[in-house]
Amino acid sequence: MRSKYMVYVAIGVVIGVLLSVGTIVLAGTLDPTSGPMDPGSQMYTLQQIYDRLTTGAAGTKMSTFTEPGGGPGTGTMVTLDQVMAAAPVTHTNAATQTHVVSGTVVWGLSEGAWGVITGTRPYSPVPKTGQTTCYGPADNYGLCTCGSPGCLTGIDGNLQMGMPAVTPRFTDNLSGTVTDNMTGLIWLKNANCPNTDLGTNWWTALDYVAELNASGTMSGTSCSDTSNGGTHQTDWRLPNVRELVSLID
């Protein structure tokens, strides 16, 4: 009887210890760390998230909690299924070629990239000539309605092929450089930095570029390039022939 009593005591001690340990582990307060007015406690509603996805509306986090004015019903709130259905999952409405050329910032989901994307492209497009009028045959070359019988076909005014011109074509970076918004290339604003009226040959031009990268000058003349945080860039190069031709209007 004595040994059985001791066993009961030992079991009771073990259970008491386990309960006390569980109490310590689970100890804490159920009260929030801050009130509903604290920014850390504020949140968006499902309706605000849905509106953001469907209309782009910028919601304001809820700072107060209020009781609904009526019971739930059709049209009173959105469901998680509606939110998921509104979330973009493909790039069906991705940026067009015009958006890409002009560097438009778009929201995209393509090739695993999610979020805000700025349009870029590896090759320069062929721009439109700007010709929009049409003319008749060689006997009078008079103005006529493009596409009408007797009006010349296959001319610029009729086809208007190519990409529309980017406006503005060039942007002054206010750092001694300009950006060509059609090609994305950056040029020195001073096209004759070496101050030579007779031009130069290719080998001398290579020396000029090396000097520009090293000191920001050409033939000892400052090119006013401050685009690298107030100092000159160090990766200038000579353009190829196609890049030069792209400047011709």
VOPAFI-823266 format. One record per residue (C-alpha): residue in three letters; x, y, z. Coordinates in steps of 0.25 Angstrom, whole numbers, plus 2048, in hexadecimal, padded with zeros to 3 digits. Layout:
// VOPAFI-823266
<rec rest="ALA" xx="X" yy="Y" zz="Z"/>
...
This chain:
// VOPAFI-823266
<rec rest="MET" xx="800" yy="800" zz="800"/>
<rec rest="ARG" xx="80B" yy="809" zz="803"/>
<rec rest="SER" xx="812" yy="807" zz="7F6"/>
<rec rest="LYS" xx="805" yy="809" zz="7EE"/>
<rec rest="TYR" xx="803" yy="816" zz="7F5"/>
<rec rest="MET" xx="811" yy="81B" zz="7F2"/>
<rec rest="VAL" xx="80E" yy="818" zz="7E3"/>
<rec rest="TYR" xx="802" yy="820" zz="7E4"/>
<rec rest="VAL" xx="809" yy="82C" zz="7EA"/>
<rec rest="ALA" xx="814" yy="82B" zz="7DF"/>
<rec rest="ILE" xx="80A" yy="82B" zz="7D4"/>
<rec rest="GLY" xx="803" yy="837" zz="7DA"/>
<rec rest="VAL" xx="811" yy="83E" zz="7DB"/>
<rec rest="VAL" xx="814" yy="83B" zz="7CC"/>
<rec rest="ILE" xx="806" yy="840" zz="7C7"/>
<rec rest="GLY" xx="807" yy="84C" zz="7D0"/>
<rec rest="VAL" xx="815" yy="850" zz="7CA"/>
<rec rest="LEU" xx="810" yy="84E" zz="7BC"/>
<rec rest="LEU" xx="804" yy="856" zz="7BE"/>
<rec rest="SER" xx="80C" yy="861" zz="7C4"/>
<rec rest="VAL" xx="816" yy="861" zz="7B8"/>
<rec rest="GLY" xx="80A" yy="861" zz="7AF"/>
<rec rest="THR" xx="805" yy="86E" zz="7B6"/>
<rec rest="ILE" xx="812" yy="874" zz="7B4"/>
<rec rest="VAL" xx="813" yy="871" zz="7A6"/>
<rec rest="LEU" xx="805" yy="876" zz="7A3"/>
<rec rest="ALA" xx="806" yy="882" zz="7AC"/>
<rec rest="GLY" xx="803" yy="890" zz="7A5"/>
<rec rest="THR" xx="7F8" yy="89A" zz="7A3"/>
<rec rest="LEU" xx="7ED" yy="89A" zz="799"/>
<rec rest="ASP" xx="7EC" yy="8A9" zz="798"/>
<rec rest="PRO" xx="7F2" yy="8AF" zz="78B"/>
<rec rest="THR" xx="7FF" yy="8B7" zz="78C"/>
<rec rest="SER" xx="7F8" yy="8C3" zz="787"/>
<rec rest="GLY" xx="7EB" yy="8C9" zz="784"/>
<rec rest="PRO" xx="7E4" yy="8CA" zz="777"/>
<rec rest="MET" xx="7E9" yy="8D8" zz="774"/>
<rec rest="ASP" xx="7F7" yy="8D3" zz="774"/>
<rec rest="PRO" xx="7FD" yy="8D2" zz="766"/>
<rec rest="GLY" xx="802" yy="8C4" zz="76A"/>
<rec rest="SER" xx="7F3" yy="8BF" zz="76C"/>
<rec rest="GLN" xx="7ED" yy="8C5" zz="760"/>
<rec rest="MET" xx="7E9" yy="8BD" zz="754"/>
<rec rest="TYR" xx="7E3" yy="8BD" zz="746"/>
<rec rest="THR" xx="7D5" yy="8B7" zz="744"/>
<rec rest="LEU" xx="7D2" yy="8AD" zz="739"/>
<rec rest="GLN" xx="7CA" yy="8B7" zz="732"/>
<rec rest="GLN" xx="7D6" yy="8C1" zz="731"/>
<rec rest="ILE" xx="7DF" yy="8B6" zz="72C"/>
<rec rest="TYR" xx="7D5" yy="8B2" zz="722"/>
<rec rest="ASP" xx="7D4" yy="8C1" zz="71D"/>
<rec rest="ARG" xx="7E3" yy="8C2" zz="71C"/>
<rec rest="LEU" xx="7E4" yy="8B6" zz="713"/>
<rec rest="THR" xx="7D8" yy="8BA" zz="70A"/>
<rec rest="THR" xx="7D8" yy="8C9" zz="70A"/>
<rec rest="GLY" xx="7E6" yy="8CD" zz="710"/>
<rec rest="ALA" xx="7DF" yy="8D5" zz="71B"/>
<rec rest="ALA" xx="7E9" yy="8D8" zz="727"/>
<rec rest="GLY" xx="7E2" yy="8D4" zz="733"/>
<rec rest="THR" xx="7E4" yy="8D9" zz="741"/>
<rec rest="LYS" xx="7E7" yy="8CF" zz="74D"/>
<rec rest="MET" xx="7DB" yy="8CE" zz="756"/>
<rec rest="SER" xx="7DE" yy="8D6" zz="763"/>
<rec rest="THR" xx="7D1" yy="8D3" zz="76A"/>
<rec rest="PHE" xx="7C8" yy="8C7" zz="76C"/>
<rec rest="THR" xx="7B9" yy="8C9" zz="769"/>
<rec rest="GLU" xx="7AD" yy="8C0" zz="769"/>
<rec rest="PRO" xx="7A7" yy="8BD" zz="75C"/>
<rec rest="GLY" xx="79A" yy="8C5" zz="759"/>
<rec rest="GLY" xx="793" yy="8B8" zz="754"/>
<rec rest="GLY" xx="794" yy="8AA" zz="752"/>
<rec rest="PRO" xx="79D" yy="8A3" zz="747"/>
<rec rest="GLY" xx="796" yy="8A3" zz="739"/>
<rec rest="THR" xx="799" yy="8A3" zz="72A"/>
<rec rest="GLY" xx="7A2" yy="8AF" zz="727"/>
<rec rest="THR" xx="7A6" yy="8B3" zz="735"/>
<rec rest="MET" xx="7B4" yy="8AD" zz="735"/>
<rec rest="VAL" xx="7BD" yy="8A5" zz="72D"/>
<rec rest="THR" xx="7C2" yy="897" zz="730"/>
<rec rest="LEU" xx="7D0" yy="891" zz="72F"/>
<rec rest="ASP" xx="7CC" yy="88A" zz="722"/>
<rec rest="GLN" xx="7C9" yy="897" zz="71C"/>
<rec rest="VAL" xx="7D6" yy="89D" zz="720"/>
<rec rest="MET" xx="7DE" yy="891" zz="71A"/>
<rec rest="ALA" xx="7D6" yy="892" zz="70D"/>
<rec rest="ALA" xx="7DA" yy="8A1" zz="70C"/>
<rec rest="ALA" xx="7E8" yy="89E" zz="70E"/>
<rec rest="PRO" xx="7F0" yy="89E" zz="701"/>
<rec rest="VAL" xx="7F6" yy="890" zz="6FE"/>
<rec rest="THR" xx="7FA" yy="892" zz="6EF"/>
<rec rest="HIS" xx="800" yy="89E" zz="6E7"/>
<rec rest="THR" xx="7F4" yy="89E" zz="6DD"/>
<rec rest="ASN" xx="7F3" yy="8AD" zz="6DE"/>
<rec rest="ALA" xx="802" yy="8AF" zz="6DE"/>
<rec rest="ALA" xx="809" yy="8BB" zz="6D9"/>
<rec rest="THR" xx="808" yy="8BE" zz="6CA"/>
<rec rest="GLN" xx="814" yy="8C1" zz="6C1"/>
<rec rest="THR" xx="812" yy="8CF" zz="6C2"/>
<rec rest="HIS" xx="812" yy="8CF" zz="6D2"/>
<rec rest="VAL" xx="81F" yy="8C7" zz="6D1"/>
<rec rest="VAL" xx="826" yy="8D1" zz="6C8"/>
<rec rest="SER" xx="821" yy="8DD" zz="6D0"/>
<rec rest="GLY" xx="826" yy="8D7" zz="6DD"/>
<rec rest="THR" xx="818" yy="8D7" zz="6E3"/>
<rec rest="VAL" xx="818" yy="8D1" zz="6F1"/>
<rec rest="VAL" xx="80E" yy="8C6" zz="6F2"/>
<rec rest="TRP" xx="809" yy="8BB" zz="6FB"/>
<rec rest="GLY" xx="80D" yy="8AE" zz="6F5"/>
<rec rest="LEU" xx="80D" yy="89F" zz="6F8"/>
<rec rest="SER" xx="816" yy="899" zz="6ED"/>
<rec rest="GLU" xx="821" yy="88E" zz="6EE"/>
<rec rest="GLY" xx="820" yy="88D" zz="6FD"/>
<rec rest="ALA" xx="821" yy="89C" zz="6FF"/>
<rec rest="TRP" xx="816" yy="8A2" zz="708"/>
<rec rest="GLY" xx="814" yy="8B1" zz="70B"/>
<rec rest="VAL" xx="818" yy="8BE" zz="705"/>
<rec rest="ILE" xx="820" yy="8BD" zz="6F8"/>
<rec rest="THR" xx="826" yy="8C8" zz="6EF"/>
<rec rest="GLY" xx="825" yy="8C5" zz="6E0"/>
<rec rest="THR" xx="833" yy="8C2" zz="6DA"/>
<rec rest="ARG" xx="837" yy="8BC" zz="6CC"/>
<rec rest="PRO" xx="844" yy="8B7" zz="6C6"/>
<rec rest="TYR" xx="842" yy="8BC" zz="6B8"/>
<rec rest="SER" xx="83F" yy="8CA" zz="6B3"/>
<rec rest="PRO" xx="832" yy="8CA" zz="6AB"/>
<rec rest="VAL" xx="830" yy="8D1" zz="69D"/>
<rec rest="PRO" xx="828" yy="8DE" zz="6A0"/>
<rec rest="LYS" xx="81D" yy="8E3" zz="697"/>
<rec rest="THR" xx="821" yy="8EE" zz="68D"/>
<rec rest="GLY" xx="816" yy="8F7" zz="691"/>
<rec rest="GLN" xx="811" yy="8F8" zz="683"/>
<rec rest="THR" xx="801" yy="8F7" zz="684"/>
<rec rest="THR" xx="7FD" yy="8FD" zz="676"/>
<rec rest="CYS" xx="7FB" yy="8F5" zz="669"/>
<rec rest="TYR" xx="7FD" yy="8FA" zz="65A"/>
<rec rest="GLY" xx="7F8" yy="8F6" zz="64D"/>
<rec rest="PRO" xx="7FF" yy="8F0" zz="641"/>
<rec rest="ALA" xx="80B" yy="8F6" zz="63A"/>
<rec rest="ASP" xx="803" yy="8FE" zz="630"/>
<rec rest="ASN" xx="7FF" yy="908" zz="63B"/>
<rec rest="TYR" xx="803" yy="903" zz="649"/>
<rec rest="GLY" xx="7F7" yy="90A" zz="64F"/>
<rec rest="LEU" xx="7F3" yy="908" zz="65D"/>
<rec rest="CYS" xx="7E9" yy="8FD" zz="65E"/>
<rec rest="THR" xx="7E2" yy="8F4" zz="669"/>
<rec rest="CYS" xx="7EB" yy="8E9" zz="66E"/>
<rec rest="GLY" xx="7E6" yy="8DC" zz="669"/>
<rec rest="SER" xx="7DC" yy="8E1" zz="65F"/>
<rec rest="PRO" xx="7DC" yy="8DD" zz="650"/>
<rec rest="GLY" xx="7E6" yy="8E4" zz="648"/>
<rec rest="CYS" xx="7EE" yy="8E8" zz="654"/>
<rec rest="LEU" xx="7FC" yy="8E2" zz="655"/>
<rec rest="THR" xx="7FE" yy="8D6" zz="65E"/>
<rec rest="GLY" xx="80A" yy="8D1" zz="666"/>
<rec rest="ILE" xx="80F" yy="8DF" zz="669"/>
<rec rest="ASP" xx="812" yy="8E4" zz="678"/>
<rec rest="GLY" xx="805" yy="8EC" zz="678"/>
<rec rest="ASN" xx="7FD" yy="8DF" zz="675"/>
<rec rest="LEU" xx="804" yy="8D5" zz="67D"/>
<rec rest="GLN" xx="809" yy="8DD" zz="689"/>
<rec rest="MET" xx="812" yy="8D1" zz="68D"/>
<rec rest="GLY" xx="81B" yy="8D1" zz="699"/>
<rec rest="MET" xx="81A" yy="8D5" zz="6A7"/>
<rec rest="PRO" xx="814" yy="8E3" zz="6AB"/>
<rec rest="ALA" xx="81E" yy="8ED" zz="6AF"/>
<rec rest="VAL" xx="821" yy="8EE" zz="6BE"/>
<rec rest="THR" xx="81D" yy="8FC" zz="6C4"/>
<rec rest="PRO" xx="826" yy="902" zz="6C8"/>
<rec rest="ARG" xx="831" yy="8FB" zz="6C0"/>
<rec rest="PHE" xx="83C" yy="900" zz="6C9"/>
<rec rest="THR" xx="83D" yy="904" zz="6D8"/>
<rec rest="ASP" xx="847" yy="90D" zz="6DD"/>
<rec rest="ASN" xx="84D" yy="906" zz="6EA"/>
<rec rest="LEU" xx="852" yy="913" zz="6EF"/>
<rec rest="SER" xx="860" yy="90D" zz="6F1"/>
<rec rest="GLY" xx="867" yy="90F" zz="6E4"/>
<rec rest="THR" xx="85F" yy="903" zz="6DD"/>
<rec rest="VAL" xx="853" yy="901" zz="6D6"/>
<rec rest="THR" xx="84A" yy="8F4" zz="6D5"/>
<rec rest="ASP" xx="845" yy="8F0" zz="6C8"/>
<rec rest="ASN" xx="837" yy="8EB" zz="6CB"/>
<rec rest="MET" xx="835" yy="8E3" zz="6BE"/>
<rec rest="THR" xx="842" yy="8DA" zz="6C0"/>
<rec rest="GLY" xx="845" yy="8DC" zz="6CF"/>
<rec rest="LEU" xx="853" yy="8E0" zz="6CB"/>
<rec rest="ILE" xx="85A" yy="8EC" zz="6D3"/>
<rec rest="TRP" xx="862" yy="8F6" zz="6CC"/>
<rec rest="LEU" xx="86B" yy="901" zz="6D0"/>
<rec rest="LYS" xx="864" yy="90E" zz="6CF"/>
<rec rest="ASN" xx="870" yy="915" zz="6C9"/>
<rec rest="ALA" xx="871" yy="90E" zz="6BB"/>
<rec rest="ASN" xx="87E" yy="915" zz="6B9"/>
<rec rest="CYS" xx="885" yy="914" zz="6C6"/>
<rec rest="PRO" xx="894" yy="913" zz="6C0"/>
<rec rest="ASN" xx="890" yy="920" zz="6B9"/>
<rec rest="THR" xx="895" yy="91C" zz="6AB"/>
<rec rest="ASP" xx="88F" yy="922" zz="69F"/>
<rec rest="LEU" xx="896" yy="918" zz="695"/>
<rec rest="GLY" xx="891" yy="90B" zz="69C"/>
<rec rest="THR" xx="89A" yy="900" zz="69F"/>
<rec rest="ASN" xx="89D" yy="8F2" zz="69B"/>
<rec rest="TRP" xx="899" yy="8E5" zz="6A2"/>
<rec rest="TRP" xx="8A6" yy="8E3" zz="6AA"/>
<rec rest="THR" xx="8A6" yy="8F1" zz="6AF"/>
<rec rest="ALA" xx="898" yy="8EF" zz="6B3"/>
<rec rest="LEU" xx="89C" yy="8E3" zz="6BB"/>
<rec rest="ASP" xx="8A6" yy="8EB" zz="6C3"/>
<rec rest="TYR" xx="89C" yy="8F6" zz="6C6"/>
<rec rest="VAL" xx="893" yy="8EC" zz="6CC"/>
<rec rest="ALA" xx="89E" yy="8E6" zz="6D4"/>
<rec rest="GLU" xx="8A1" yy="8F4" zz="6D9"/>
<rec rest="LEU" xx="892" yy="8F7" zz="6DC"/>
<rec rest="ASN" xx="891" yy="8EA" zz="6E5"/>
<rec rest="ALA" xx="89E" yy="8ED" zz="6EC"/>
<rec rest="SER" xx="89D" yy="8FC" zz="6EF"/>
<rec rest="GLY" xx="88F" yy="901" zz="6E9"/>
<rec rest="THR" xx="896" yy="909" zz="6DE"/>
<rec rest="MET" xx="899" yy="908" zz="6CF"/>
<rec rest="SER" xx="8A6" yy="90F" zz="6CA"/>
<rec rest="GLY" xx="8A7" yy="915" zz="6D7"/>
<rec rest="THR" xx="899" yy="91C" zz="6D6"/>
<rec rest="SER" xx="88E" yy="919" zz="6E1"/>
<rec rest="CYS" xx="882" yy="911" zz="6DC"/>
<rec rest="SER" xx="87A" yy="916" zz="6E8"/>
<rec rest="ASP" xx="876" yy="908" zz="6EB"/>
<rec rest="THR" xx="871" yy="907" zz="6F9"/>
<rec rest="SER" xx="867" yy="8FB" zz="6F8"/>
<rec rest="ASN" xx="86F" yy="8F2" zz="701"/>
<rec rest="GLY" xx="86B" yy="8F8" zz="70E"/>
<rec rest="GLY" xx="872" yy="906" zz="70B"/>
<rec rest="THR" xx="87E" yy="8FF" zz="704"/>
<rec rest="HIS" xx="87F" yy="8FA" zz="6F6"/>
<rec rest="GLN" xx="87B" yy="8EC" zz="6F1"/>
<rec rest="THR" xx="887" yy="8E2" zz="6EE"/>
<rec rest="ASP" xx="880" yy="8D9" zz="6E4"/>
<rec rest="TRP" xx="87E" yy="8E2" zz="6D8"/>
<rec rest="ARG" xx="880" yy="8DB" zz="6CA"/>
<rec rest="LEU" xx="87F" yy="8DF" zz="6BC"/>
<rec rest="PRO" xx="872" yy="8DC" zz="6B5"/>
<rec rest="ASN" xx="871" yy="8D2" zz="6AA"/>
<rec rest="VAL" xx="86C" yy="8D7" zz="69C"/>
<rec rest="ARG" xx="85D" yy="8D2" zz="69F"/>
<rec rest="GLU" xx="85D" yy="8DA" zz="6AC"/>
<rec rest="LEU" xx="862" yy="8E6" zz="6A4"/>
<rec rest="VAL" xx="857" yy="8E5" zz="699"/>
<rec rest="SER" xx="84C" yy="8E4" zz="6A4"/>
<rec rest="LEU" xx="84F" yy="8F3" zz="6A7"/>
<rec rest="ILE" xx="84B" yy="8F7" zz="698"/>
<rec rest="ASP" xx="83D" yy="8FC" zz="697"/>
